[in-house]
Amino acid sequence: MGWKIVRHAFVILFGNIVEALKVSVGPMIIGAVVAFQVIRMVGADVVGNLVTPDPTYTGQGTSSLFVALLFFVGVLFVISWIAVSWHRFVLLEEYPGLFPAVLNRPIATYAGQTGKLAFLIALCIVPLGIAATLPVLGNVIFLFSFFAIAFLWFRVGIILPGVAVGKRMGIAEAWRVTRPLSGQIASVVFILMFLNLAVSLVLFPIQSGMPLVGAVLELIASWIMMMLGISILTTLYGHLVEGRTLAE
């Protein structure tokens, strides 16, 4: 069943590849342009210090904090814009234009709910994060933490497609609705972890020998994994809430 969920998400994504590109490429380009302008405004040294912290950096901490917050909000908005557009296309057959619609779309609400879920899940795994610093079992606990985050996300994250189509549900209801497929959702997470590992193993030698090609392939792989994750949430919502069948 777990593989059927992932396969259905792949079918949704690659069976509608043109629409998937329409809902994602435009927002990502706009996000990249805005990010470039932010770098020009605040200076590359501030942004560079966020990416690679330098203890000798003399820039003001408030500037770095502002830029970090600005980038976080920008990334969250772009991802929410893409996700809302994709959920609505799949569930409501709302075909996107060259740029997906922004007006009269619950993008801000979606972003807020996403941030809330991320915060709550982070709180749940704080003990695991602390345990991951242990020298012996650190790596094992880190992998389990990754699994726990993804599992919790898919269990409660089906509230997000509901937000996108205007049918709100609470976290407790989402947990109840996904309970019958909890085992299958766990297998979905294992499949995604395996796919991420496989992609990393394939990309590593390419990035070492051909950095530019590797960077392009990594960008494509990241896009696929992002859209696949959104499609899995859409699949779970359609199947568990709307009673849709999975692709055979």
N, C-alpha and C positions, 0 to 999 in steps of 0.2 A: 504493500500500500504506500509506503514511503516513496518508493521509486516512481509509483504512478503519479504522485503529487508533483515530484520534480519533473517527470516527463511531461505532464500536462502543462507545467509552467514553461518548459522549453517549447512545446507546441504553440502556446499562446505567443511567446516572444518571437520565434523564428517564422511562425506562420503569418505574422503581421509585422514583418521587419521594417517595412516602409513607415508604418504608423509609429513603431517603436523609435525610429530615428527622428520622426517629426516631433514627438513629445519630448525628446531628450537633447538633441543636438542644439536646437535654438537656445533653450535655457542655459546649457553649459557654455555656449559661446558668449552669451550675455554675462554670465557669471565670471568667465575668464576676463572679459573686457573690463568689467567693474573692478575685479581684483587687480588688474594691471594699473588702473587709474588710482586705486588706493595706494599701491606701491609707489607710484609717482608722487602722490600727495605727501605721504608720510616719510618717504625715503626708503631706499633698499636696505639701509643698515638696520633700521628698526625691524623690518620684516625678516631680514636674514637672521637677526638675533632670536626671533621667535622660532625659526626652523632649526637653527644650530646655536643654542645658547652659548654666549661667550662671556666668561666671568670678568673679562677686562672691558666689556662694552660699557660705555659711559652714557648712553642714551637714557632718557627718562623712563622709569618703569611704567608710569601712567600711559605713556604713548604706546608702549608694547602691549599693555593690557587692553587699551582701546582697540588697537589693530586686531588683537586676538579675538575680542568680542565681535568686532565687525566681520571678521572672516567667518566666525562660527555662525552668526546670524545669516550671512550671505549664503554659505554652504547649505544650511538648514532650509532656507527659502527655496533655493534652486532644486534641491532634492525633493522637497514637498511639492513644488510646482510640477516636476516630472511625475511624481507618484500619483498626485491627484488626477492629472491628465490621463495617465495610463489606466488607473482604476476605472475612471469614467468611460474610457474607450472600451475596455473589456466588459464591464458590467452594464453600461448604459448604451453601448454602441455609439458613443459620441465621438465622431471622427475629428481628429485635430487638423488645424490648418498648418501653414508653414511654421508658425509659432503657436503653441498651445495657448488657449485663452487664459487670461488672468482675472478679468473682471467677473464678478458674480461666481467666483470659485472659492471654496473654503480652504485656500492655501494657508492663510495665517492660522486658522483653527487647526489644520492638519499639522503645521509646524509646531504649534503649541502642544498638541497632544503627543507628538513625537518626542519633543523635549521632556515632557512629563514622564513618559514611559521610560526613556533612557535614564532619567534621574532615579526613578523608582527601582529599575533593574540594577543600576549601579549600587544603590544602597543595599540591595539584597545580596550582592556578591562581595561586599567589602571584606567580610571575614576570609573569603577565598583569596582575595587580593593580598591580604596581609600574610596568609599562609604561603602564598606563592614565592615569598622572599626566603623561605627556608632553603638551605643549601642542598638537601638531599632530595626532597620531593617537590621542589619548586617547579620543575618543568612539567611534571605530571599534573600538579594542581593548576598550573597555567592553562594547560589543554582542557582540563575539566572546567575551568572558569570560562573559557571560550565557548565550550559546549553549553554551559548553563546560561550564558548570556543569550546565545542564539535560540535555545529552547524556550526560555521565558519570552523572548521577543516574538516568536511565532505563536506562542500560546495566547498572549494578550494583544499582540499587534494587529489582530483582525479587527480591532476597533477602528483602525485607520482607513481601510476601504469603506467602512460604514460612514466615517466622517466625509469621505470624498463624494459619496452618493447621497448624502443628506439623511442617513439613518444611523443616528448615534446609538451607541451602547456603552455600558460601563465596563470597567476592568473585571469586576466580579462576574458579570455576564459572559464576557469573552472567555474567562477561565472555565466557566461551566460549559459553554458551547464547544470548546476545543477538547474537553476531557475525554470524550469517546475516541479521539484520534491522538491522544498523548503519546502512545508508543510509536505511531507512524510519524509524528512530528519529530520525535527523537531520532528516528532513522533518517528523516530528511536532513537533520543537522549533521549526522555522520556523513551522509553523501556529500553535503556541501563542504565539509572539512576535507574530505578526500579530494574533491575537485580542486579546492584551493591549493592543497599540497601538490597535486599533479601539475597544475599550472605553474607553480613556483619552480618545480623541478625542471620543467621544460624551458621556462624563461631564463633561468639562472645562467646556463652556458651561453645563451644568445646574448644576454645583456653584457656578459664578460667579453665576448668576442666582437659583437656589433652593437655598441651602446645605443645608437640611434634607432636601429631596427627593434632592439629590445624594448626601448621606451615606447615606441608605437604599439608593439604587441601588448605591452603591459597596460597601456591605456585602453586598448580594445578589450582585453580580458577584464579589466576593472569595470568597464561599461556593461559587459555581459553579466558579470556577477551582481552588479547593482540592479539591473533590470530583471535578472532572475529572482533576486530576493523580493522585489516588488511584485513580480508575477506569482510567486509562491503565496504571498499574503492574499493576493487577489483570488487565487485558486482556492485557498482555504475558506475565504469568506463566501465565495460563490457556492462551494460544495456544502459547507456546514450551515450557513445562514439562509442561502437562497435555494438550496436543494439541487444544485446543478450536478450533473454526472461528470466524472473524470474521463479524459480521453483514453480509449483502449489502445 
